[in-house]
Amino acid sequence: MNFFLKSISYIFHPLLMPIAGSIIYFITAPRFIPDNIIKAKIFGLLVVTVLIPIVLYFFLKTLGVITSIHLEDVKQRKIPLLLQSLLLIVVIKMIIDVYNYPELYFFFLGVLFSSLSAIFLVLFNIKASLHMIGTGAITMFTITLSIHFGINLTILIAAMMIANGLVATSRLHDNAHTNLELVLGFLTGIIPQITMVKLWL
C-alpha cells in the first residue's frame, strides 16, 4: 500500500497534468483535426510542459534552490512556479491558439491563473497542493468538455473523481499537506477553469 500511494504522487504529478488535459481534449473533441497536427501539438506540449521543466528541475536542484520534485517546502516554490507560468505563456502564445483550439486555449489560460494563484499564496507562506490543483483542473475541464460537446464522458469524469481521492490520500499519507491545503489546492485548480468556461462554453 505504501508503494502504491507513493506511486500515485508521481503518476498524477502536476507536470503531467497539462499534457494529460491536452490528450483528453484531442481524443474527445468531435471536430476534425489531422493526425499530424495532433502529433505536432502533443510533441510541442511535451517539450514545453514536461521536458523543459524536468531540465530546469535538475538545474535548480544543482544550484540548491529546490530539494524535491514535489516542492514540499513552501519557500522553494516561488521560482519553479514562476518558470512554469512563463512556459504556460509560451504554450498560449506559440502552440495552442484561441481560434483553432478555443477550449484547450482557455484550459491552459485557466492553468496559468492557477499557477499564478499558487505563487500569490506562497507570498503568504501558504502551501496549496499542486497535485490537487492539477487533478482538479483536469476534472473540471473534462466536465465542461462533456457539456460543451454534448458527449458522454461519465466514466472518464468518475475516473478523475477517484483520482482526486487517491491523490489526496497519497499526499496525506506522505505528510506533504494538511486537509486544508488539499482543499485549497483543489479549489485553486477548479475555480479558474469555471471562470474560463464563460468564455468558450
Backbone as a printed PyTorch tensor [residue, N CA C, xyz], in Angstrom:
tensor([[[  0.8280,  -1.2120,   0.0000],
         [  0.0000,   0.0000,   0.0000],
         [  0.8610,   1.2610,   0.0000]],

        [[  1.9670,   1.2040,   0.7550],
         [  2.8600,   2.3500,   0.8320],
         [  3.4230,   2.6900,  -0.5470]],

        [[  3.8500,   1.6580,  -1.2900],
         [  4.3940,   1.8620,  -2.6440],
         [  3.3190,   2.4100,  -3.5740]],

        [[  2.1120,   1.8720,  -3.4590],
         [  1.0110,   2.3010,  -4.3280],
         [  0.7000,   3.7790,  -4.1230]],

        [[  0.5940,   4.2000,  -2.8610],
         [  0.2630,   5.5940,  -2.5670],
         [  1.3800,   6.5360,  -2.9960]],

        [[  2.6260,   6.1060,  -2.8410],
         [  3.7470,   6.9370,  -3.2800],
         [  3.7660,   7.0680,  -4.7980]],

        [[  3.4300,   5.9640,  -5.4880],
         [  3.4380,   5.9950,  -6.9550],
         [  2.3690,   6.9330,  -7.4970]],

        [[  1.2650,   7.0860,  -6.7680],
         [  0.1920,   7.9920,  -7.1840],
         [  0.7190,   9.4140,  -7.3180]],

        [[  1.6080,   9.8040,  -6.4040],
         [  2.1640,  11.1630,  -6.4330],
         [  2.9590,  11.4210,  -7.7020]],

        [[  3.5500,  10.3610,  -8.2620],
         [  4.3270,  10.5050,  -9.4900],
         [  3.4460,  10.3660, -10.7310]],

        [[  2.4880,   9.4490, -10.6830],
         [  1.5880,   9.2360, -11.8290],
         [  0.7650,  10.4900, -12.1060]],

        [[  0.3070,  11.1420, -11.0240],
         [ -0.5080,  12.3480, -11.1620],
         [  0.2930,  13.5910, -10.7660]],

        [[  1.5680,  13.5860, -11.1290],
         [  2.4160,  14.7420, -10.8130],
         [  1.9170,  15.9650, -11.5820]],

        [[  1.9510,  17.1410, -10.9690],
         [  1.4650,  18.3640, -11.6240],
         [  2.0630,  18.6210, -13.0050]],

        [[  3.3150,  18.2270, -13.2090],
         [  3.9520,  18.4390, -14.5150],
         [  3.2300,  17.6970, -15.6400]],

        [[  2.6150,  16.5660, -15.3120],
         [  1.9760,  15.7350, -16.3260],
         [  0.5310,  16.1290, -16.6080]],

        [[ -0.0450,  16.9570, -15.7610],
         [ -1.4670,  17.2740, -15.8950],
         [ -1.8100,  18.0980, -17.1410]],

        [[ -1.0110,  19.1070, -17.5360],
         [ -1.3430,  19.8440, -18.7650],
         [ -1.3510,  18.9580, -20.0090]],

        [[ -0.3840,  18.0800, -20.1220],
         [ -0.3370,  17.1910, -21.2880],
         [ -1.4860,  16.1870, -21.2300]],

        [[ -1.8620,  15.7620, -20.0250],
         [ -2.9910,  14.8410, -19.8640],
         [ -4.2840,  15.5140, -20.3010]],

        [[ -4.4740,  16.7730, -19.9040],
         [ -5.6590,  17.5180, -20.3200],
         [ -5.7180,  17.6980, -21.8250]],

        [[ -4.5590,  17.9090, -22.4410],
         [ -4.4860,  18.0740, -23.8950],
         [ -4.8610,  16.7830, -24.6170]],

        [[ -4.3770,  15.6600, -24.1090],
         [ -4.6960,  14.3670, -24.7200],
         [ -6.1970,  14.0920, -24.6270]],

        [[ -6.7770,  14.3990, -23.4680],
         [ -8.2240,  14.2300, -23.2970],
         [ -8.9760,  15.0720, -24.3250]],

        [[ -8.5110,  16.2860, -24.5210],
         [ -9.1660,  17.1770, -25.4900],
         [ -9.0990,  16.6150, -26.9110]],

        [[ -7.9210,  16.2310, -27.3420],
         [ -7.7530,  15.7520, -28.7150],
         [ -8.4900,  14.4340, -28.9630]],

        [[ -8.6390,  13.6320, -27.9250],
         [ -9.3570,  12.3600, -28.0690],
         [-10.8670,  12.5800, -28.1280]],

        [[-11.3550,  13.5300, -27.3390],
         [-12.8010,  13.6990, -27.2130],
         [-13.4000,  14.7370, -28.1620]],

        [[-12.6170,  15.7080, -28.6300],
         [-13.1480,  16.7750, -29.4890],
         [-13.7300,  16.1820, -30.7690]],

        [[-15.0040,  16.4510, -31.0610],
         [-15.6510,  15.8670, -32.2450],
         [-15.2610,  16.5380, -33.5530]],

        [[-14.5420,  17.6420, -33.5070],
         [-14.1220,  18.3130, -34.7420],
         [-12.9390,  17.6000, -35.3730]],

        [[-12.8010,  17.7380, -36.6870],
         [-11.7080,  17.0640, -37.3950],
         [-10.3990,  17.8200, -37.2060]],

        [[ -9.4100,  17.1030, -36.6850],
         [ -8.0570,  17.6420, -36.5440],
         [ -7.1080,  16.5890, -37.1230]],

        [[ -6.3560,  16.9110, -38.1810],
         [ -5.4380,  15.9440, -38.8020],
         [ -4.4820,  15.3220, -37.7810]],

        [[ -4.1980,  14.0460, -37.9680],
         [ -3.3240,  13.3300, -37.0340],
         [ -1.9520,  13.9740, -36.9160]],

        [[ -1.4190,  14.4560, -38.0480],
         [ -0.0770,  15.0580, -37.9970],
         [ -0.0720,  16.3470, -37.1730]],

        [[ -1.1930,  17.0760, -37.1980],
         [ -1.3040,  18.2870, -36.3830],
         [ -1.3850,  17.9260, -34.9050]],

        [[ -2.1770,  16.8990, -34.5930],
         [ -2.3000,  16.4520, -33.2020],
         [ -0.9470,  16.0120, -32.6580]],

        [[ -0.2170,  15.2220, -33.4520],
         [  1.1060,  14.7360, -33.0190],
         [  2.0660,  15.8940, -32.8050]],

        [[  2.0130,  16.8900, -33.7010],
         [  2.8990,  18.0430, -33.5790],
         [  2.5780,  18.8500, -32.3180]],

        [[  1.2810,  19.0350, -32.0530],
         [  0.8700,  19.7820, -30.8730],
         [  1.2610,  19.0500, -29.5900]],

        [[  1.0060,  17.7430, -29.5610],
         [  1.3480,  16.9440, -28.3830],
         [  2.8540,  16.9670, -28.1410]],

        [[  3.6260,  16.8530, -29.2170],
         [  5.0910,  16.8810, -29.0830],
         [  5.5530,  18.2280, -28.5330]],

        [[  4.9970,  19.3110, -29.0980],
         [  5.3660,  20.6410, -28.6180],
         [  5.0130,  20.8380, -27.1560]],

        [[  3.8320,  20.3800, -26.7720],
         [  3.4020,  20.4920, -25.3730],
         [  4.2660,  19.6400, -24.4560]],

        [[  4.6480,  18.4600, -24.9380],
         [  5.5010,  17.5620, -24.1560],
         [  6.8560,  18.2220, -23.8740]],

        [[  7.3880,  18.8790, -24.8850],
         [  8.6890,  19.5430, -24.7260],
         [  8.5880,  20.7040, -23.7450]],

        [[  7.5790,  21.5610, -23.9500],
         [  7.4750,  22.7960, -23.1650],
         [  6.9750,  22.5610, -21.7430]],

        [[  6.0210,  21.6410, -21.5610],
         [  5.4090,  21.4750, -20.2340],
         [  5.9940,  20.3270, -19.4150]],

        [[  6.7690,  19.4470, -20.0530],
         [  7.3290,  18.3130, -19.3050],
         [  8.8570,  18.2810, -19.3810]],

        [[  9.4100,  18.2080, -20.5940],
         [ 10.8560,  18.0250, -20.7430],
         [ 11.6460,  19.2410, -20.2490]],

        [[ 11.2480,  20.4420, -20.6670],
         [ 11.9610,  21.6400, -20.2060],
         [ 11.8650,  21.8070, -18.6860]],

        [[ 10.6730,  21.6260, -18.0780],
         [ 10.6070,  21.7060, -16.6100],
         [ 11.4910,  20.6830, -15.9020]],

        [[ 11.6190,  19.4830, -16.4760],
         [ 12.4880,  18.4730, -15.8630],
         [ 13.9450,  18.9360, -15.8910]],

        [[ 14.3670,  19.4830, -17.0370],
         [ 15.7300,  20.0190, -17.1520],
         [ 15.9370,  21.1530, -16.1460]],

        [[ 14.9470,  22.0340, -16.0570],
         [ 15.0380,  23.1470, -15.1070],
         [ 15.0680,  22.6530, -13.6620]],

        [[ 14.3400,  21.5490, -13.4030],
         [ 14.3380,  20.9740, -12.0530],
         [ 15.7430,  20.5440, -11.6490]],

        [[ 16.4160,  19.8060, -12.5280],
         [ 17.7710,  19.3490, -12.1980],
         [ 18.7360,  20.5250, -12.0750]],

        [[ 18.5070,  21.5540, -12.8940],
         [ 19.3500,  22.7570, -12.8180],
         [ 19.1580,  23.4560, -11.4750]],

        [[ 17.9110,  23.6310, -11.0670],
         [ 17.6180,  24.2870,  -9.7980],
         [ 18.0660,  23.4450,  -8.6100]],

        [[ 17.9450,  22.1250,  -8.7550],
         [ 18.3900,  21.2460,  -7.6700],
         [ 19.9020,  21.3020,  -7.5120]],

        [[ 20.6160,  21.3870,  -8.6410],
         [ 22.0740,  21.5000,  -8.6010],
         [ 22.5050,  22.7850,  -7.9000]],

        [[ 21.7300,  23.8530,  -8.1370],
         [ 22.0310,  25.1380,  -7.5100],
         [ 21.5900,  25.1860,  -6.0480]],

        [[ 20.8260,  24.1730,  -5.6170],
         [ 20.3480,  24.1370,  -4.2400],
         [ 19.1050,  24.9660,  -4.0060]],

        [[ 18.4600,  25.3980,  -5.0990],
         [ 17.2480,  26.2120,  -4.9680],
         [ 16.0780,  25.3600,  -4.4950]],

        [[ 16.0210,  24.1120,  -4.9780],
         [ 14.9790,  23.1770,  -4.5560],
         [ 15.6210,  21.8490,  -4.1720]],

        [[ 14.9060,  21.0520,  -3.3990],
         [ 15.4480,  19.7730,  -2.9480],
         [ 14.6100,  18.5750,  -3.3830]],

        [[ 13.3560,  18.8240,  -3.7970],
         [ 12.4680,  17.7230,  -4.1630],
         [ 11.5870,  18.1210,  -5.3370]],

        [[ 11.2590,  17.1370,  -6.1660],
         [ 10.3980,  17.3840,  -7.3180],
         [  8.9680,  17.7070,  -6.8920]],

        [[  8.6050,  17.3670,  -5.6590],
         [  7.2600,  17.6410,  -5.1610],
         [  7.1410,  19.0120,  -4.4880]],

        [[  8.2730,  19.7130,  -4.3160],
         [  8.2810,  21.0720,  -3.7520],
         [  7.5200,  21.1570,  -2.4320]],

        [[  7.8730,  20.2520,  -1.5080],
         [  7.1900,  20.2390,  -0.2130],
         [  7.4080,  21.5210,   0.5820]],

        [[  8.6120,  22.1080,   0.4430],
         [  8.9390,  23.3290,   1.1820],
         [  8.3270,  24.5260,   0.4640]],

        [[  7.4500,  25.2360,   1.1470],
         [  6.7460,  26.3560,   0.5270],
         [  7.7140,  27.4320,   0.0400]],

        [[  8.8420,  27.6030,   0.7190],
         [  9.8120,  28.6280,   0.3450],
         [ 10.5120,  28.3130,  -0.9810]],

        [[ 10.4870,  27.0430,  -1.3740],
         [ 11.1560,  26.6430,  -2.6100],
         [ 10.2370,  26.6910,  -3.8340]],

        [[  9.0150,  27.1160,  -3.6510],
         [  8.0220,  27.0490,  -4.7280],
         [  8.0300,  28.2420,  -5.6730]],

        [[  8.4690,  29.3890,  -5.2060],
         [  8.3140,  30.6230,  -5.9670],
         [  8.9760,  30.5540,  -7.3420]],

        [[ 10.2470,  30.2190,  -7.4030],
         [ 10.9790,  30.2090,  -8.6810],
         [ 10.4300,  29.1450,  -9.6370]],

        [[ 10.2340,  27.8800,  -9.1880],
         [  9.6630,  26.8780, -10.1010],
         [  8.2900,  27.2740, -10.6410]],

        [[  7.4340,  27.8750,  -9.8010],
         [  6.1110,  28.2820, -10.2500],
         [  6.1850,  29.4520, -11.2210]],

        [[  7.1280,  30.3660, -11.0040],
         [  7.3240,  31.4740, -11.9360],
         [  7.7790,  30.9550, -13.2970]],

        [[  8.7070,  30.0090, -13.2860],
         [  9.1870,  29.4220, -14.5370],
         [  8.0720,  28.6580, -15.2470]],

        [[  7.2530,  27.9330, -14.4630],
         [  6.1250,  27.2190, -15.0530],
         [  5.1450,  28.1900, -15.6940]],

        [[  4.9000,  29.2990, -15.0370],
         [  3.9860,  30.3000, -15.5760],
         [  4.4990,  30.8500, -16.9020]],

        [[  5.8000,  31.0950, -16.9810],
         [  6.4010,  31.5870, -18.2250],
         [  6.2570,  30.5550, -19.3450]],

        [[  6.4330,  29.2970, -19.0110],
         [  6.2900,  28.2280, -20.0090],
         [  4.8390,  28.0930, -20.4720]],

        [[  3.8970,  28.3010, -19.5600],
         [  2.4820,  28.2570, -19.9290],
         [  2.1330,  29.4130, -20.8690]],

        [[  2.7780,  30.5520, -20.6730],
         [  2.5820,  31.6860, -21.5800],
         [  3.1080,  31.3390, -22.9670]],

        [[  4.2320,  30.6350, -23.0090],
         [  4.7870,  30.1820, -24.2900],
         [  3.7890,  29.2650, -25.0010]],

        [[  3.1690,  28.3600, -24.2430],
         [  2.1680,  27.4520, -24.8120],
         [  1.0090,  28.2470, -25.4160]],

        [[  0.5060,  29.2140, -24.6610],
         [ -0.6440,  30.0080, -25.1010],
         [ -0.3010,  30.8590, -26.3220]],

        [[  0.9130,  31.3780, -26.3610],
         [  1.3090,  32.2790, -27.4420],
         [  1.7770,  31.5490, -28.7030]],

        [[  2.3690,  30.3520, -28.5450],
         [  3.0490,  29.7250, -29.6860],
         [  2.5140,  28.3530, -30.1020]],

        [[  1.8320,  27.6460, -29.2070],
         [  1.4330,  26.2750, -29.5400],
         [ -0.0760,  26.1260, -29.6970]],

        [[ -0.8280,  26.6050, -28.7400],
         [ -2.2930,  26.4640, -28.7700],
         [ -2.9280,  27.8270, -29.0020]],

        [[ -3.5150,  28.0320, -30.1830],
         [ -4.1350,  29.3280, -30.4680],
         [ -5.6340,  29.2790, -30.1770]],

        [[ -6.1780,  30.4400, -29.8840],
         [ -7.5720,  30.5490, -29.4680],
         [ -8.5510,  30.3090, -30.6190]],

        [[ -8.1020,  30.4900, -31.8500],
         [ -9.0010,  30.3730, -32.9940],
         [ -9.2780,  28.9180, -33.3810]],

        [[ -8.2610,  28.0870, -33.3720],
         [ -8.4270,  26.6830, -33.7740],
         [ -8.7350,  25.7490, -32.6120]],

        [[ -8.2740,  26.1020, -31.4250],
         [ -8.4650,  25.2220, -30.2600],
         [ -8.9330,  26.0510, -29.0660]],

        [[-10.0970,  26.7040, -29.1760],
         [-10.5350,  27.6110, -28.1060],
         [-10.6730,  26.9370, -26.7420]],

        [[-11.2260,  25.7120, -26.7210],
         [-11.4150,  25.0130, -25.4410],
         [-10.0730,  24.7360, -24.7640]],

        [[ -9.1020,  24.2630, -25.5400],
         [ -7.7930,  23.9360, -24.9890],
         [ -7.0300,  25.2060, -24.6150]],

        [[ -7.2140,  26.2460, -25.4090],
         [ -6.5650,  27.5280, -25.1260],
         [ -6.9900,  28.0460, -23.7490]],

        [[ -8.3010,  28.0340, -23.5000],
         [ -8.7950,  28.5510, -22.2240],
         [ -8.4980,  27.5940, -21.0710]],

        [[ -8.3180,  26.3020, -21.3820],
         [ -7.8580,  25.3600, -20.3570],
         [ -6.4790,  25.7710, -19.8650]],

        [[ -5.5680,  26.0550, -20.8150],
         [ -4.2140,  26.4560, -20.4370],
         [ -4.2080,  27.8390, -19.7860]],

        [[ -5.1010,  28.7090, -20.2170],
         [ -5.2000,  30.0130, -19.5800],
         [ -5.6420,  29.8400, -18.1250]],

        [[ -6.5740,  28.9150, -17.8900],
         [ -7.0070,  28.6130, -16.5310],
         [ -5.8780,  28.0340, -15.7000]],

        [[ -5.0870,  27.1370, -16.3150],
         [ -3.9370,  26.5500, -15.6220],
         [ -2.9250,  27.6370, -15.2630]],

        [[ -2.7450,  28.6020, -16.1820],
         [ -1.8340,  29.7200, -15.9090],
         [ -2.3180,  30.5170, -14.6920]],

        [[ -3.6060,  30.8040, -14.6250],
         [ -4.1470,  31.5360, -13.4810],
         [ -4.0130,  30.7220, -12.1960]],

        [[ -4.1410,  29.3990, -12.2970],
         [ -3.9470,  28.5370, -11.1150],
         [ -2.5090,  28.6390, -10.6300]],

        [[ -1.5700,  28.6350, -11.5790],
         [ -0.1500,  28.7410, -11.2400],
         [  0.1560,  30.0890, -10.5880]],

        [[ -0.4040,  31.1550, -11.1510],
         [ -0.1980,  32.4950, -10.5790],
         [ -0.8400,  32.6030,  -9.1930]],

        [[ -1.9840,  31.9340,  -9.0180],
         [ -2.6480,  31.9180,  -7.7110],
         [ -1.7870,  31.2020,  -6.6780]],

        [[ -1.1500,  30.1120,  -7.1040],
         [ -0.2620,  29.3680,  -6.2030],
         [  0.9220,  30.2320,  -5.7810]],

        [[  1.4420,  31.0390,  -6.7330],
         [  2.5390,  31.9630,  -6.4100],
         [  2.0690,  33.0000,  -5.3920]],

        [[  0.8640,  33.5200,  -5.6050],
         [  0.2900,  34.5090,  -4.6860],
         [  0.1740,  33.9320,  -3.2760]],

        [[ -0.2610,  32.6860,  -3.1770],
         [ -0.3980,  32.0440,  -1.8710],
         [  0.9580,  31.8330,  -1.2030]],

        [[  1.9820,  31.5500,  -2.0230],
         [  3.3320,  31.3550,  -1.4870],
         [  3.8170,  32.6250,  -0.7880]],

        [[  3.4340,  33.7810,  -1.3290],
         [  3.8410,  35.0560,  -0.7230],
         [  3.3450,  35.1860,   0.7090]],

        [[  2.2580,  34.4710,   1.0250],
         [  1.7050,  34.4800,   2.3780],
         [  2.0500,  33.1910,   3.1290]],

        [[  3.0610,  32.4830,   2.5820],
         [  3.5490,  31.2460,   3.2030],
         [  2.4650,  30.1660,   3.2740]],

        [[  1.5710,  30.1670,   2.2690],
         [  0.5040,  29.1730,   2.1980],
         [  0.8550,  28.1650,   1.1050]],

        [[  0.8250,  26.8870,   1.4540],
         [  1.2530,  25.8290,   0.5350],
         [  0.0470,  25.0380,   0.0310]],

        [[ -0.5820,  25.5210,  -1.0220],
         [ -1.6860,  24.7710,  -1.6290],
         [ -1.1140,  23.5630,  -2.3650]],

        [[ -1.8470,  22.4670,  -2.3720],
         [ -1.3780,  21.2490,  -3.0230],
         [ -1.3560,  21.4080,  -4.5410]],

        [[ -0.1620,  21.3430,  -5.1300],
         [ -0.0250,  21.4500,  -6.5860],
         [ -0.6160,  20.2240,  -7.2740]],

        [[ -0.5480,  19.0720,  -6.6090],
         [ -1.1450,  17.8550,  -7.1590],
         [ -2.6610,  18.0160,  -7.3050]],

        [[ -3.2870,  18.5700,  -6.2740],
         [ -4.7370,  18.7630,  -6.3150],
         [ -5.1340,  19.8580,  -7.3000]],

        [[ -4.2650,  20.8410,  -7.4670],
         [ -4.5250,  21.8720,  -8.4810],
         [ -4.6080,  21.2200,  -9.8570]],

        [[ -3.6560,  20.3210, -10.1430],
         [ -3.6140,  19.6570, -11.4430],
         [ -4.8000,  18.7500, -11.6970]],

        [[ -5.0930,  17.8700, -10.7490],
         [ -6.2040,  16.9300, -10.9500],
         [ -7.5440,  17.6500, -10.9090]],

        [[ -7.6510,  18.6820, -10.0830],
         [ -8.8880,  19.4580, -10.0180],
         [ -9.1610,  20.1660, -11.3370]],

        [[ -8.1210,  20.7560, -11.9270],
         [ -8.2740,  21.4650, -13.1980],
         [ -8.7280,  20.5210, -14.3060]],

        [[ -8.1200,  19.3450, -14.3820],
         [ -8.4870,  18.3880, -15.4350],
         [ -9.9000,  17.8590, -15.2180]],

        [[-10.2650,  17.6230, -13.9710],
         [-11.6220,  17.1460, -13.6760],
         [-12.6670,  18.1370, -14.1660]],

        [[-12.4840,  19.4070, -13.8280],
         [-13.4430,  20.4310, -14.2590],
         [-13.4160,  20.6050, -15.7680]],

        [[-12.2370,  20.5320, -16.3800],
         [-12.1140,  20.6570, -17.8330],
         [-12.8600,  19.5190, -18.5270]],

        [[-12.7420,  18.3170, -17.9930],
         [-13.4280,  17.1630, -18.5780],
         [-14.9400,  17.3180, -18.4750]],

        [[-15.4020,  17.8030, -17.3500],
         [-16.8510,  18.0290, -17.1600],
         [-17.3650,  19.0530, -18.1700]],

        [[-16.6240,  20.1450, -18.3340],
         [-17.0660,  21.1890, -19.2590],
         [-16.9820,  20.7320, -20.7130]],

        [[-16.0030,  19.9020, -21.0450],
         [-15.9250,  19.3440, -22.4010],
         [-17.1480,  18.4790, -22.6850]],

        [[-17.5570,  17.6880, -21.7000],
         [-18.7240,  16.8180, -21.8430],
         [-19.9760,  17.6410, -22.1230]],

        [[-20.1150,  18.7480, -21.3920],
         [-21.2730,  19.6230, -21.5830],
         [-21.1930,  20.3400, -22.9290]],

        [[-20.0300,  20.8780, -23.2340],
         [-19.8340,  21.6820, -24.4450],
         [-20.0580,  20.8750, -25.7230]],

        [[-19.4840,  19.6950, -25.7780],
         [-19.5870,  18.8610, -26.9800],
         [-20.8020,  17.9410, -26.9670]],

        [[-21.5010,  17.8960, -25.8220],
         [-22.6750,  17.0430, -25.7220],
         [-22.3440,  15.5600, -25.8330]],

        [[-21.2130,  15.1580, -25.2310],
         [-20.7900,  13.7610, -25.2820],
         [-20.7390,  13.1760, -23.8780]],

        [[-20.9240,  11.8700, -23.8100],
         [-20.9620,  11.1900, -22.5170],
         [-19.5470,  10.8270, -22.0700]],

        [[-19.0400,  11.5640, -21.1000],
         [-17.7120,  11.2880, -20.5450],
         [-17.8150,  10.8650, -19.0780]],

        [[-18.9370,  10.2350, -18.7460],
         [-19.2150,   9.8720, -17.3520],
         [-18.1190,   9.0000, -16.7500]],

        [[-17.6670,   8.0010, -17.5080],
         [-16.6300,   7.0910, -16.9910],
         [-15.3360,   7.8450, -16.7330]],

        [[-14.9620,   8.7140, -17.6670],
         [-13.7300,   9.4880, -17.5050],
         [-13.8460,  10.4540, -16.3270]],

        [[-14.9940,  11.0900, -16.1950],
         [-15.2130,  12.0120, -15.0780],
         [-15.1600,  11.2660, -13.7470]],

        [[-15.7960,  10.0830, -13.7120],
         [-15.7680,   9.2640, -12.4960],
         [-14.3370,   8.8470, -12.1590]],

        [[-13.5600,   8.5080, -13.2020],
         [-12.1630,   8.1140, -13.0010],
         [-11.3550,   9.2800, -12.4280]],

        [[-11.6430,  10.4850, -12.9030],
         [-10.9390,  11.6570, -12.3980],
         [-11.3320,  11.9540, -10.9490]],

        [[-12.5930,  11.7160, -10.6150],
         [-13.0340,  11.8970,  -9.2250],
         [-12.2810,  10.9480,  -8.3000]],

        [[-12.1440,   9.7040,  -8.7570],
         [-11.3960,   8.7110,  -7.9800],
         [ -9.9330,   9.1240,  -7.8660]],

        [[ -9.3930,   9.6420,  -8.9820],
         [ -8.0020,  10.0900,  -8.9890],
         [ -7.7780,  11.2080,  -7.9780]],

        [[ -8.7440,  12.1270,  -7.8780],
         [ -8.6320,  13.2040,  -6.8860],
         [ -8.5430,  12.6330,  -5.4800]],

        [[ -9.3830,  11.6280,  -5.2070],
         [ -9.3640,  10.9950,  -3.8930],
         [ -8.0540,  10.2840,  -3.6160]],

        [[ -7.5400,   9.5860,  -4.6280],
         [ -6.2650,   8.8730,  -4.4730],
         [ -5.1090,   9.8390,  -4.2520]],

        [[ -5.1060,  10.9350,  -5.0120],
         [ -4.0380,  11.9270,  -4.8740],
         [ -4.0750,  12.5570,  -3.4850]],

        [[ -5.2730,  12.9040,  -3.0230],
         [ -5.4070,  13.4870,  -1.6840],
         [ -4.9220,  12.5130,  -0.6110]],

        [[ -5.3140,  11.2550,  -0.7590],
         [ -4.8830,  10.2200,   0.2000],
         [ -3.3740,  10.0560,   0.1730]],

        [[ -2.8120,  10.0700,  -1.0300],
         [ -1.3660,   9.9150,  -1.1880],
         [ -0.6030,  11.0480,  -0.5080]],

        [[ -1.0730,  12.2820,  -0.7100],
         [ -0.3870,  13.4310,  -0.1310],
         [ -0.5120,  13.4590,   1.3960]],

        [[ -1.6570,  13.0160,   1.9000],
         [ -1.8230,  12.9160,   3.3500],
         [ -0.9320,  11.8130,   3.9170]],

        [[ -0.8550,  10.7030,   3.1910],
         [ -0.0270,   9.5730,   3.6270],
         [  1.4430,   9.9730,   3.7230]],

        [[  1.8790,  10.8490,   2.8050],
         [  3.2760,  11.3020,   2.8030],
         [  3.5020,  12.4730,   3.7540]],

        [[  2.4260,  12.8850,   4.4470],
         [  2.5000,  14.0460,   5.3400],
         [  2.9780,  15.2970,   4.6060]],

        [[  2.6230,  15.3810,   3.3250],
         [  3.0440,  16.5120,   2.4980],
         [  2.1030,  17.7010,   2.6420]],

        [[  0.8480,  17.4330,   3.0370],
         [ -0.1440,  18.5010,   3.1270],
         [ -1.1260,  18.2370,   4.2570]],

        [[ -1.7980,  19.3030,   4.6610],
         [ -2.9220,  19.1830,   5.5970],
         [ -4.2030,  19.0900,   4.7680]],

        [[ -5.3020,  18.7740,   5.4190],
         [ -6.5930,  18.7270,   4.7200],
         [ -6.9270,  20.0750,   4.0820]],

        [[ -6.6430,  21.1570,   4.7930],
         [ -6.9310,  22.5000,   4.2980],
         [ -6.1250,  22.7980,   3.0310]],

        [[ -4.8640,  22.4050,   3.0150],
         [ -4.0110,  22.6480,   1.8470],
         [ -4.4840,  21.8560,   0.6370]],

        [[ -5.0250,  20.6630,   0.8730],
         [ -5.5620,  19.8470,  -0.2240],
         [ -6.8250,  20.4860,  -0.8020]],

        [[ -7.7090,  20.9200,   0.0830],
         [ -8.9500,  21.5820,  -0.3640],
         [ -8.6210,  22.8810,  -1.0940]],

        [[ -7.6810,  23.6360,  -0.5530],
         [ -7.2780,  24.8930,  -1.1720],
         [ -6.6840,  24.6440,  -2.5640]],

        [[ -5.8930,  23.5820,  -2.6760],
         [ -5.3200,  23.2330,  -3.9740],
         [ -6.3970,  22.8620,  -4.9800]],

        [[ -7.3540,  22.0600,  -4.5370],
         [ -8.4560,  21.6370,  -5.4210],
         [ -9.2410,  22.8480,  -5.9140]],

        [[ -9.5430,  23.7680,  -5.0110],
         [-10.2900,  24.9730,  -5.3870],
         [ -9.4700,  25.8600,  -6.3210]],

        [[ -8.1660,  25.9290,  -6.0830],
         [ -7.2890,  26.7290,  -6.9400],
         [ -7.2170,  26.1430,  -8.3530]],

        [[ -7.4570,  24.8440,  -8.4480],
         [ -7.4640,  24.2010,  -9.7600],
         [ -8.7740,  24.3690, -10.5010]],

        [[ -9.8940,  24.2570,  -9.7920],
         [-11.1860,  24.2560, -10.4860],
         [-11.7660,  25.6570, -10.7160]],

        [[-11.5090,  26.5890,  -9.8140],
         [-12.1220,  27.9180,  -9.9460],
         [-11.7040,  28.6400, -11.2350]],

        [[-10.4010,  28.6730, -11.5810],
         [-10.0350,  29.3090, -12.8580],
         [-10.6750,  28.6120, -14.0690]],

        [[-10.8290,  27.2900, -14.0080],
         [-11.4700,  26.5740, -15.1080],
         [-12.9410,  26.9610, -15.2250]],

        [[-13.6120,  27.0840, -14.0830],
         [-15.0160,  27.5140, -14.0830],
         [-15.1340,  28.9360, -14.6300]],

        [[-14.1850,  29.7850, -14.2520],
         [-14.1820,  31.1740, -14.7290],
         [-13.9850,  31.2300, -16.2490]],

        [[-13.0830,  30.4070, -16.7630],
         [-12.8070,  30.3840, -18.2000],
         [-13.9750,  29.8500, -19.0240]],

        [[-14.7970,  29.0180, -18.3970],
         [-15.9440,  28.4170, -19.0940],
         [-16.8300,  29.4860, -19.7290]],

        [[-16.9680,  30.6180, -19.0600],
         [-17.8220,  31.6880, -19.5570],
         [-17.3640,  32.2010, -20.9190]],

        [[-16.0930,  31.9670, -21.2350],
         [-15.5200,  32.4980, -22.4760],
         [-15.6370,  31.5350, -23.6580]],

        [[-15.9380,  30.2430, -23.3730],
         [-15.9950,  29.3130, -24.5180],
         [-17.1540,  28.3250, -24.4770]],

        [[-17.8030,  28.1250, -23.3540],
         [-18.8710,  27.1100, -23.2860],
         [-20.1310,  27.6190, -23.9770]]])
